[in-house]
Structure formats: structure tokens, C-alpha cells
């Protein structure tokens, strides 16, 4: 019987699964599903197992499983921050009949994946060469905002998984302050994720419309991005401008917090949808705009990750590390 592993990167919008052989990091056996289309996570697992069996002929249980999940991963019950899904670890292990089940935060998986990136997998925005054996910061906007770090350790690295996306959003301009004030009336407390995510783009847009006493004619982040790229709506352009500046400020804060001379990596599915806009925005300016520490940040490189399915790659790497331990 051929052993195989099941890996998954499960976000607030999409769930990506892959069936790999032991010691593989990736292959073409990948299966994508929309979270909204599946009310129950266990039912989706049944569908995925059928897909794998039909595609690969592997109709026996996976030996090992690693799920990267968009929420805290250190409790028996997993409840997703930005979706309706939840599950119990022990029950999932029984359903899958696997020997080993590993659940990690989705940005821990991204961090593991960053160590496998090739030069062609990224676009550098400013800075010099990364400094060897120094910390690396990672953040990324998707349905939510993920934050992690890599610290050099004993010839390798150690992943710091965080919930940094839920730290307080600190406005650095009068306009940002007004948006935060508007969002407080809806959410009470305003975190980074409330502005720096796919949903955050929509939050910024609605707040700007309220502030400018204009009717919100766009009904989704995708429509806002499309209108901004076409320069068809001033509120949408202002929304993306504020998003890019906010990402720059947050990335600079992360670099200062970890002393990330090894670079800052930006992941997630949001920014690639308006990459050229982002590259020409005030992102880098706001990244460096830290008063007395401009010179400290000026040399730190920032990389936009182009490679797709980095979470799957990182989950596979994590599972193979567990296997070797």
C-alpha cells in the first residue's frame, strides 16, 4: 500500500487541498473549494476524499495530515475567524483515519513556505540586499490579515506564529483617523484587519462614502478594485490609496518590532489583484516614514510574493519536518 499525506490551506474564502507522497512538497494533485458553498467542514472532507480517490486511485486513508487554518490553532476546537466553519481535532482525526494530524495557523504555513521561495517568486520593493541570519517579517492580506516572523535558530529558523492582524490600527493621517472613527461606530474596536484585508477594502470604501456624503455605488471589494484601476470612481481610488499606505505603515512597524533586516515578505491574495497600482503607490514611503528610524528602514527590502499556493507548500514542509522529528 502506498502511503500518502493530505495537506490543506484553509482560509476564510477558499479551502485548498492537496494529496502528496511522503517527502514531497508539492504536486499537481490539488483540489479547490469555496468556503461559502459548503455549510459543514466535515461534509467537504468527504467530498475531497472522494475527489482524491477518483483522481489518484488512493482509496485508503492518508497516513499523515496537516491543515493550515486561518485562526488560532492551539486548541482542541478550531473555530475560523472569518468563516462559519469549526471542527474538533480528535473527531477529524477519527474521520480521516490518519496516524498523525497536525493543525497549524495559516501564516505559520506561509512562513515555512517563504523559506522555499526562488528569486523569480517575488518582486522587490525598495531596500538593499537582505542581511543573513536576521529576522524576517511576513504579513499578508486575504479575507483577513496574517502576520508571522522567521527567526534564525541553530543553523535553521524558527517560526513565530502570531495574531498580529488583530492588533490595533493606528492612523497616521487625518483621513485615516476619520475612517477609524467611522468604523468604531460599527465595530467598537478597530484592528489592522478591519482595514488591511479584502473585507477591509470594503470597510474603507464605505467609511469614505459616509465621510464624503456620497452614495456607495459599489458592493464588493472586487468592484472597488475594478473601479479604482479604471479610475472610474474617486472613492475607490482613495480606498486603494489608503489601503496601500496602511500596509506600508504596518509593514514598517513589523520590521521595527522584529528588527527584520532579513526582509519583509508580503503574501495573500488581495494585492496581486492590483499589483501595478500597489507598486506605484505610497507603500514604500509609508514603510520608511518612521521619524528618527527612516535610515534603519531604508535598507530593509520588501518582497511581494507572486508564487501561488504558498500555504500548501508550507503545510507540506511542516508535515515532512514532523515526520523527521
C-alpha positions as CSV (number, residue, x, y, z in Angstrom):
1,X,0.0,0.0,0.0
2,X,1.4,3.4,-1.0
3,X,1.4,5.9,1.9
4,X,0.2,9.4,1.1
5,X,-0.3,12.7,3.0
6,X,-3.2,15.1,2.9
7,X,-2.4,18.8,3.3
8,X,-4.7,21.9,3.2
9,X,-4.6,25.6,3.3
10,X,-8.0,26.7,4.7
11,X,-8.8,30.4,4.7
12,X,-11.9,32.5,5.2
13,X,-12.9,32.4,1.5
14,X,-11.2,29.3,-0.1
15,X,-10.0,25.9,1.0
16,X,-7.2,24.3,-0.9
17,X,-6.3,20.6,-0.5
18,X,-3.5,18.5,-2.0
19,X,-2.6,14.8,-1.9
20,X,1.2,14.3,-1.8
21,X,3.6,11.4,-1.3
22,X,5.9,11.3,1.7
23,X,8.8,13.7,1.3
24,X,7.1,15.6,-1.5
25,X,6.5,19.3,-1.1
26,X,4.0,19.8,-3.9
27,X,2.5,18.2,-7.0
28,X,-0.4,18.8,-9.3
29,X,-3.0,16.9,-7.2
30,X,-4.8,20.0,-5.9
31,X,-8.4,20.5,-5.1
32,X,-10.0,23.9,-4.5
33,X,-13.4,24.7,-2.9
34,X,-15.2,27.8,-1.9
35,X,-16.0,28.1,1.9
36,X,-19.4,29.7,1.3
37,X,-20.5,26.8,-0.9
38,X,-20.1,24.2,2.0
39,X,-22.1,24.8,5.2
40,X,-20.2,21.9,7.0
41,X,-16.5,21.3,7.0
42,X,-16.8,17.6,7.6
43,X,-19.1,17.2,4.6
44,X,-16.4,18.9,2.5
45,X,-13.8,16.5,3.7
46,X,-15.9,13.6,2.4
47,X,-16.1,15.3,-1.0
48,X,-12.3,15.9,-1.0
49,X,-11.5,12.3,-0.1
50,X,-13.8,11.2,-3.0
51,X,-12.0,13.6,-5.4
52,X,-8.6,12.3,-4.3
53,X,-9.7,8.7,-4.7
54,X,-11.1,9.3,-8.2
55,X,-8.0,11.3,-9.3
56,X,-5.2,9.3,-7.8
57,X,-6.6,5.9,-7.1
58,X,-5.6,6.3,-3.4
59,X,-8.7,5.0,-1.7
60,X,-7.1,4.2,1.6
61,X,-6.7,6.8,4.4
62,X,-3.9,9.3,4.4
63,X,-1.0,8.4,6.8
64,X,-0.4,11.9,7.9
65,X,-2.5,15.2,7.6
66,X,-1.6,18.8,8.0
67,X,-4.2,21.6,7.9
68,X,-3.2,25.2,7.9
69,X,-6.1,27.2,9.3
70,X,-7.0,30.9,9.3
71,X,-7.4,31.1,13.1
72,X,-5.6,30.2,16.3
73,X,-4.6,26.5,16.0
74,X,-3.6,25.6,19.6
75,X,-6.9,24.3,21.0
76,X,-9.0,21.2,20.5
77,X,-11.8,23.0,18.9
78,X,-10.9,25.0,15.8
79,X,-13.2,28.0,15.0
80,X,-12.4,30.0,12.0
81,X,-12.1,33.8,12.5
82,X,-13.7,34.8,9.2
83,X,-16.0,32.0,8.2
84,X,-18.7,29.8,9.6
85,X,-16.6,26.6,9.9
86,X,-15.4,24.9,13.0
87,X,-14.2,21.4,13.8
88,X,-12.9,19.2,16.7
89,X,-9.4,17.9,16.1
90,X,-9.9,14.5,17.5
91,X,-13.1,14.0,15.5
92,X,-11.3,15.0,12.3
93,X,-8.5,12.5,13.0
94,X,-11.1,9.7,13.5
95,X,-12.9,10.7,10.3
96,X,-9.8,10.7,8.2
97,X,-8.4,7.5,10.0
98,X,-4.9,9.0,9.8
99,X,-2.0,8.2,12.1
100,X,-1.0,11.9,12.6
101,X,-3.0,15.1,12.4
102,X,-1.1,18.4,12.6
103,X,-3.1,21.7,12.7
104,X,-1.1,25.0,12.3
105,X,-2.0,28.6,11.7
106,X,-2.2,29.5,8.1
107,X,0.6,32.1,8.4
108,X,2.8,29.6,10.1
109,X,2.4,27.6,6.8
110,X,3.2,30.8,4.8
111,X,6.3,31.3,6.9
112,X,7.5,27.8,6.2
113,X,6.8,28.4,2.5
114,X,8.8,31.6,2.4
115,X,12.0,29.5,3.1
116,X,11.4,27.7,-0.2
117,X,10.9,30.8,-2.4
118,X,13.1,31.3,-5.5
119,X,14.1,34.8,-6.8
120,X,11.5,34.6,-9.6
121,X,8.8,34.1,-7.0
122,X,9.0,37.6,-5.6
123,X,9.1,41.3,-6.6
124,X,11.3,43.5,-4.5
125,X,10.1,47.0,-3.5
126,X,13.0,49.1,-2.3
127,X,15.7,48.4,0.2
128,X,19.1,46.7,-0.3
129,X,20.1,43.0,0.0
130,X,18.7,41.1,3.0
131,X,21.1,40.6,5.9
132,X,21.9,36.9,6.6
133,X,20.8,35.4,9.9
134,X,18.5,38.3,10.8
135,X,14.7,38.1,11.4
136,X,12.2,38.1,8.5
137,X,8.7,39.6,8.9
138,X,5.7,38.2,7.0
139,X,2.3,39.7,6.5
140,X,-0.5,39.3,4.0
141,X,-3.9,40.5,3.2
142,X,-6.6,37.9,2.2
143,X,-10.0,37.6,3.7
144,X,-8.2,38.6,6.9
145,X,-4.7,39.9,7.7
146,X,-2.0,37.4,8.6
147,X,1.3,38.1,10.4
148,X,4.2,35.9,11.2
149,X,8.0,36.0,11.5
150,X,11.0,33.8,10.9
151,X,13.9,33.9,13.4
152,X,17.3,32.4,12.7
153,X,18.0,29.5,15.0
154,X,20.8,26.9,15.2
155,X,21.6,26.9,11.5
156,X,17.9,26.9,10.6
157,X,14.9,29.0,11.6
158,X,12.0,29.2,14.0
159,X,8.5,30.3,13.0
160,X,6.8,32.8,15.2
161,X,3.1,32.5,14.6
162,X,1.0,35.5,15.7
163,X,-2.4,37.0,15.6
164,X,-0.8,40.4,14.8
165,X,-3.6,41.2,12.3
166,X,-5.8,41.8,15.3
167,X,-3.5,44.5,16.8
168,X,-5.0,48.0,16.9
169,X,-4.9,50.0,13.7
170,X,-3.0,53.2,14.4
171,X,-4.0,56.0,11.9
172,X,-1.1,58.1,10.6
173,X,-3.1,60.8,8.8
174,X,-6.2,62.9,9.4
175,X,-8.1,60.9,6.7
176,X,-7.2,57.6,8.3
177,X,-8.2,58.9,11.7
178,X,-11.6,59.9,10.3
179,X,-12.1,56.4,8.7
180,X,-11.1,54.7,12.0
181,X,-13.6,57.0,13.9
182,X,-16.3,56.0,11.4
183,X,-15.5,52.3,11.8
184,X,-15.5,52.5,15.6
185,X,-19.2,53.3,15.4
186,X,-19.7,49.9,13.7
187,X,-17.1,47.7,15.3
188,X,-16.2,49.4,18.6
189,X,-12.5,48.5,18.5
190,X,-10.8,48.8,15.1
191,X,-8.0,46.3,14.4
192,X,-5.5,46.2,11.5
193,X,-7.6,43.6,9.8
194,X,-10.6,45.8,9.7
195,X,-8.8,47.9,7.1
196,X,-5.9,45.8,5.7
197,X,-7.8,42.9,4.2
198,X,-10.2,42.1,1.4
199,X,-13.1,43.0,3.8
200,X,-11.0,45.9,4.9
201,X,-11.1,47.4,1.5
202,X,-14.8,47.4,1.6
203,X,-14.8,48.9,5.1
204,X,-12.6,51.8,4.0
205,X,-14.8,52.4,1.0
206,X,-18.0,52.6,3.0
207,X,-16.4,54.9,5.5
208,X,-15.1,57.2,2.9
209,X,-18.5,57.4,1.3
210,X,-20.0,58.3,4.6
211,X,-17.4,60.9,5.3
212,X,-17.9,62.4,1.8
213,X,-21.7,62.2,1.9
214,X,-21.7,60.2,-1.3
215,X,-23.8,57.1,-2.2
216,X,-21.8,53.8,-2.1
217,X,-22.4,52.5,-5.7
218,X,-20.0,49.6,-5.4
219,X,-21.0,46.5,-3.4
220,X,-17.8,44.3,-3.1
221,X,-14.0,44.6,-2.8
222,X,-13.7,43.3,-6.4
223,X,-15.9,46.1,-7.7
224,X,-13.9,48.7,-5.8
225,X,-10.6,47.4,-7.2
226,X,-12.0,47.3,-10.7
227,X,-13.3,50.9,-10.4
228,X,-10.1,52.1,-8.9
229,X,-7.9,50.6,-11.7
230,X,-10.2,52.2,-14.3
231,X,-10.1,55.5,-12.4
232,X,-13.9,55.4,-12.7
233,X,-14.7,56.3,-9.1
234,X,-12.8,58.7,-6.8
235,X,-13.8,56.9,-3.6
236,X,-12.5,53.6,-4.9
237,X,-9.1,55.2,-5.8
238,X,-8.9,56.8,-2.4
239,X,-9.7,53.5,-0.8
240,X,-6.8,51.7,-2.5
241,X,-4.5,54.6,-1.8
242,X,-5.4,54.3,1.9
243,X,-5.1,50.6,1.9
244,X,-1.6,50.7,0.3
245,X,-0.4,53.4,2.8
246,X,-1.8,51.4,5.7
247,X,0.0,48.3,4.5
248,X,3.2,50.3,4.3
249,X,2.9,51.6,7.8
250,X,2.0,48.1,9.2
251,X,5.0,46.5,7.3
252,X,7.3,49.2,8.7
253,X,6.0,48.5,12.2
254,X,6.6,44.8,11.8
255,X,10.2,45.5,10.5
256,X,10.9,47.6,13.6
257,X,9.3,45.1,16.0
258,X,11.4,42.1,14.8
259,X,14.5,44.0,13.6
260,X,13.7,42.3,10.3
261,X,16.9,43.0,8.5
262,X,16.3,39.8,6.6
263,X,13.4,41.4,4.8
264,X,9.7,41.8,4.9
265,X,7.6,39.4,2.8
266,X,4.0,40.3,1.7
267,X,1.7,37.4,0.9
268,X,-2.0,36.9,0.4
269,X,-4.4,37.0,-2.5
270,X,-5.5,40.7,-2.3
271,X,-2.6,42.7,-3.5
272,X,-1.9,40.6,-6.7
273,X,-5.3,41.8,-7.9
274,X,-3.9,45.4,-8.2
275,X,-0.2,44.8,-8.2
276,X,0.8,47.6,-10.6
277,X,-1.3,50.1,-8.5
278,X,0.4,48.8,-5.3
279,X,3.9,49.1,-6.8
280,X,3.3,52.7,-7.8
281,X,1.6,53.7,-4.5
282,X,2.9,55.3,-1.4
283,X,3.5,51.9,0.2
284,X,7.3,52.2,0.4
285,X,7.2,55.8,1.5
286,X,5.0,54.9,4.4
287,X,7.1,51.8,5.2
288,X,10.1,54.1,5.8
289,X,8.2,57.0,7.3
290,X,9.2,56.3,10.9
291,X,10.7,59.6,12.1
292,X,14.2,59.0,13.6
293,X,14.3,55.5,12.1
294,X,14.0,56.3,8.4
295,X,17.6,55.3,7.8
296,X,17.1,52.0,9.7
297,X,14.2,51.0,7.5
298,X,15.6,52.4,4.2
299,X,17.9,49.4,3.7
300,X,15.3,46.7,4.5
301,X,14.0,45.0,1.4
302,X,10.3,44.3,1.0
303,X,9.2,41.4,-1.3
304,X,5.8,40.8,-2.8
305,X,5.2,37.1,-3.1
306,X,4.0,36.1,-6.6
307,X,4.0,32.3,-6.0
308,X,0.6,30.8,-5.7
309,X,-0.5,28.2,-3.1
310,X,2.4,29.1,-0.7
311,X,0.3,27.9,2.2
312,X,0.1,24.4,0.8
313,X,3.8,24.3,0.2
314,X,4.4,25.4,3.8
315,X,1.9,22.8,5.2
316,X,3.8,20.1,3.3
317,X,7.1,21.3,4.6
318,X,5.7,21.4,8.2
319,X,4.4,17.8,7.8
320,X,7.7,16.5,6.5
321,X,9.5,18.2,9.4
322,X,7.1,16.4,11.8
323,X,7.8,13.2,10.1
324,X,11.6,13.6,10.5
325,X,11.3,14.6,14.2
